[in-house]
Amino acid sequence: MFVRLSRPIEFQAIDEKPVDLIFLLLIPPDAGNEHVAALAAISRRLRDPDFTQRLRKADTAEEVLALFADS
Protein backbone atom coordinates (compact mmCIF):
# COMPACT_ATOMS: atom_id res chain seq x y z
CA MET A 1 0.00 0.00 0.00
CA PHE A 2 1.20 3.50 -0.78
CA VAL A 3 0.09 6.68 0.97
CA ARG A 4 1.08 10.24 0.17
CA LEU A 5 0.34 12.49 3.13
CA SER A 6 -1.08 15.95 2.48
CA ARG A 7 0.74 17.18 5.60
CA PRO A 8 4.16 15.63 6.22
CA ILE A 9 4.92 14.37 9.71
CA GLU A 10 8.12 14.58 11.74
CA PHE A 11 9.65 11.11 12.07
CA GLN A 12 13.29 11.64 13.07
CA ALA A 13 14.33 10.53 9.58
CA ILE A 14 18.01 10.21 8.72
CA ASP A 15 17.80 13.18 6.34
CA GLU A 16 15.93 15.17 9.04
CA LYS A 17 13.08 15.89 6.58
CA PRO A 18 9.44 15.28 7.41
CA VAL A 19 7.88 12.11 5.98
CA ASP A 20 5.14 12.34 3.36
CA LEU A 21 5.54 9.11 1.38
CA ILE A 22 4.65 5.88 3.17
CA PHE A 23 4.74 2.28 1.92
CA LEU A 24 3.24 -0.70 3.69
CA LEU A 25 4.11 -4.27 2.78
CA LEU A 26 1.84 -6.97 4.21
CA ILE A 27 3.76 -10.23 4.19
CA PRO A 28 2.42 -13.65 5.21
CA PRO A 29 4.53 -15.32 7.90
CA ASP A 30 5.53 -18.17 5.57
CA ALA A 31 6.54 -15.95 2.62
CA GLY A 32 10.26 -16.31 3.20
CA ASN A 33 12.49 -13.41 2.12
CA GLU A 34 10.59 -12.32 -1.00
CA HIS A 35 9.61 -9.08 0.70
CA VAL A 36 13.26 -8.07 1.08
CA ALA A 37 13.61 -7.71 -2.71
CA ALA A 38 10.41 -5.64 -2.90
CA LEU A 39 11.57 -3.38 -0.07
CA ALA A 40 14.99 -2.96 -1.68
CA ALA A 41 13.42 -2.01 -5.02
CA ILE A 42 11.17 0.59 -3.39
CA SER A 43 14.09 1.96 -1.37
CA ARG A 44 16.27 2.35 -4.48
CA ARG A 45 13.56 4.32 -6.27
CA LEU A 46 12.92 6.59 -3.29
CA ARG A 47 16.57 7.65 -3.24
CA ASP A 48 16.06 9.30 -6.64
CA PRO A 49 14.89 12.93 -6.11
CA ASP A 50 13.36 13.10 -9.60
CA PHE A 51 11.34 9.95 -8.94
CA THR A 52 10.06 11.16 -5.57
CA GLN A 53 9.11 14.51 -7.09
CA ARG A 54 7.09 12.75 -9.81
CA LEU A 55 5.56 10.46 -7.18
CA ARG A 56 4.45 13.47 -5.15
CA LYS A 57 2.85 15.03 -8.24
CA ALA A 58 1.01 11.90 -9.40
CA ASP A 59 -2.74 12.49 -9.39
CA THR A 60 -4.03 8.92 -9.73
CA ALA A 61 -3.18 5.41 -8.61
CA GLU A 62 -2.55 4.56 -12.25
CA GLU A 63 0.12 7.26 -12.47
CA VAL A 64 1.83 5.90 -9.35
CA LEU A 65 1.77 2.37 -10.76
CA ALA A 66 3.14 3.63 -14.07
CA LEU A 67 6.05 5.32 -12.27
CA PHE A 68 7.06 2.06 -10.64
CA ALA A 69 6.46 0.02 -13.78
CA ASP A 70 8.75 2.33 -15.77
CA SER A 71 11.59 1.91 -13.29
C-alpha positions in Angstrom: 0.0 0.0 0.0 1.2 3.5 -0.8 0.1 6.7 1.0 1.1 10.2 0.2 0.3 12.5 3.1 -1.1 15.9 2.5 0.7 17.2 5.6 4.2 15.6 6.2 4.9 14.4 9.7 8.1 14.6 11.7 9.6 11.1 12.1 13.3 11.6 13.1 14.3 10.5 9.6 18.0 10.2 8.7 17.8 13.2 6.3 15.9 15.2 9.0 13.1 15.9 6.6 9.4 15.3 7.4 7.9 12.1 6.0 5.1 12.3 3.4 5.5 9.1 1.4 4.7 5.9 3.2 4.7 2.3 1.9 3.2 -0.7 3.7 4.1 -4.3 2.8 1.8 -7.0 4.2 3.8 -10.2 4.2 2.4 -13.6 5.2 4.5 -15.3 7.9 5.5 -18.2 5.6 6.5 -16.0 2.6 10.3 -16.3 3.2 12.5 -13.4 2.1 10.6 -12.3 -1.0 9.6 -9.1 0.7 13.3 -8.1 1.1 13.6 -7.7 -2.7 10.4 -5.6 -2.9 11.6 -3.4 -0.1 15.0 -3.0 -1.7 13.4 -2.0 -5.0 11.2 0.6 -3.4 14.1 2.0 -1.4 16.3 2.4 -4.5 13.6 4.3 -6.3 12.9 6.6 -3.3 16.6 7.6 -3.2 16.1 9.3 -6.6 14.9 12.9 -6.1 13.4 13.1 -9.6 11.3 10.0 -8.9 10.1 11.2 -5.6 9.1 14.5 -7.1 7.1 12.8 -9.8 5.6 10.5 -7.2 4.4 13.5 -5.1 2.8 15.0 -8.2 1.0 11.9 -9.4 -2.7 12.5 -9.4 -4.0 8.9 -9.7 -3.2 5.4 -8.6 -2.6 4.6 -12.2 0.1 7.3 -12.5 1.8 5.9 -9.3 1.8 2.4 -10.8 3.1 3.6 -14.1 6.1 5.3 -12.3 7.1 2.1 -10.6 6.5 0.0 -13.8 8.7 2.3 -15.8 11.6 1.9 -13.3 
